[in-house]
C-alpha cells in the first residue's frame, strides 16, 4: 500500500513538474512575443519621428513657397495697375483688365480684334465692318452699335457701362464729356505709319494684351521693312496722283498717310508740294503734272452716278500718261484711311502698283 501511494505521489509530482515546465515555456514565449511587439513599436515610433521631421521640412517649404507666392501676387497687382497717356494728353490708370470696351472708330475696332481683345468689345459704330460684318452681331444682340462715328451720342455709350472707351478725332467732344463723367477714355489717332504702330502698342497695354500687340507690331514692321528694302532697288520714281474725291476734285498733300505710303513705295506724290494736307485741285493741274499712275478709292466707284471708266472721258485727260497706259487703279479705301493694321496692306498694294517690276502685279 505504501509503495502504491509513493508511486502515485511520484506520478503526480512528475505531472506537476511537466505542467509547470510547459507553463514556464509558454510564459517565456509570451515574453518573447511581447519583446517583439515592443521592438516593433519602437521601430514604428522611430518611423513616426522620421515622418514628423519630414513633415516639418515640408511645412517649411510650404511656408517658403507661400512667401514667394505672396511676393509674386504683390508684383502681379503692381503690374496690373498701369498708367497710360494718349497723344492728346489724356491720362488714365487701370487696375485690372477692361472687360467692357466701347470703340468709337472703325480703326480702333480693327486694332482690338487684331490683338485678340475682340471678346471684350461691347460697343462699336455703324461704320465698323472689319474683321467681321457686325450687322448680324448687332441684330443678334451680341454687340451694340452706338451709332455714328462722327460726334456720337453719349447716352448709348454710357448705357453700355464701359470700363474703357477708345475714341478718335471724330469723337473728341464725346471723349471730353465721358472723361468728365469719370470714364477711362483714350483717343487713338495715328497720322503716320509709326504712330499707327505706337497706337497698336498703346491699345495692347490698355487691354492687357501686351505680348499680342508686340507680336503684331513686329510682324507689321517686318513687312514694312521688306517693302522699303525692295523699293530701294527701283530705278525710276513714277509720278502718282491720288484722287480722294471727284466733285470737286480733291487730292492728298504733304503730311498725310497717302503721301507717306507713296514715298515709301518709291513713288512721287504730284501734290506733295501743296500748301494743305487735303488740297482741292483743278483738272488742269492734274493734266499739267501728268502723273504716270492714278490711284482712286473704291468708296464711290460703285455708285450708279459714277464709274471708274468716266475718268478716261474727262476733257483733256487723254494727254495724261496714266490714262494713255491705262494705269488707273482702285484702292480699298478702308485700308489706307483707317489708322489700323491694314495700312500695311495698303502699302504693299500701292508698292506693287507703282513698281510691278519689283513686287509683281497687285
C-alpha positions, 0 to 999 in steps of 0.5 A: 500500500505504501509503495502504491501511494509513493508511486502515485505521489511520484506520478503526480509530482512528475505531472506537476513538474511537466505542467509547470515546465510547459507553463514556464515555456509558454510564459517565456514565449509570451515574453518573447512575443511581447519583446517583439511587439515592443521592438516593433513599436519602437521601430514604428515610433522611430518611423513616426519621428522620421515622418514628423521631421519630414513633415516639418521640412515640408511645412517649411517649404510650404511656408517658403513657397507661400512667401514667394507666392505672396511676393509674386501676387504683390508684383502681379497687382503692381503690374496690373495697375498701369498708367497710360497717356494718349497723344492728346494728353489724356491720362488714365490708370487701370487696375485690372483688365477692361472687360467692357470696351466701347470703340468709337472708330472703325480703326480702333475696332480693327486694332482690338480684334487684331490683338485678340481683345475682340471678346471684350468689345461691347460697343462699336459704330455703324461704320465698323465692318472689319474683321467681321460684318457686325450687322448680324452681331448687332441684330443678334444682340451680341454687340451694340452699335452706338451709332455714328462715328462722327460726334456720337451720342453719349447716352448709348455709350454710357448705357453700355457701362464701359470700363474703357472707351477708345475714341478718335478725332471724330469723337473728341467732344464725346471723349471730353464729356465721358472723361468728365463723367469719370470714364477711362477714355483714350483717343487713338489717332495715328497720322503716320505709319509709326504712330499707327504702330505706337497706337497698336502698342498703346491699345495692347497695354490698355487691354492687357494684351501686351505680348499680342500687340508686340507680336503684331507690331513686329510682324507689321514692321517686318513687312514694312521693312521688306517693302522699303528694302525692295523699293530701294532697288527701283530705278525710276520714281513714277509720278502718282496722283491720288484722287480722294474725291471727284466733285470737286476734285480733291487730292492728298498733300504733304503730311498725310498717310497717302503721301507717306505710303507713296514715298515709301513705295518709291513713288512721287506724290504730284501734290506733295508740294501743296500748301494743305494736307487735303488740297482741292485741285483743278483738272488742269493741274492734274493734266499739267503734272501728268502723273504716270499712275492714278490711284482712286478709292473704291468708296464711290466707284460703285455708285450708279452716278459714277464709274471708274471708266468716266475718268478716261472721258474727262476733257483733256485727260487723254494727254495724261500718261496714266490714262494713255497706259491705262494705269488707273487703279482702285484702292480699298479705301478702308485700308489706307484711311483707317489708322489700323493694321491694314495700312500695311496692306495698303502699302504693299498694294500701292508698292506693287502698283507703282513698281510691278517690276519689283513686287509683281502685279497687285 
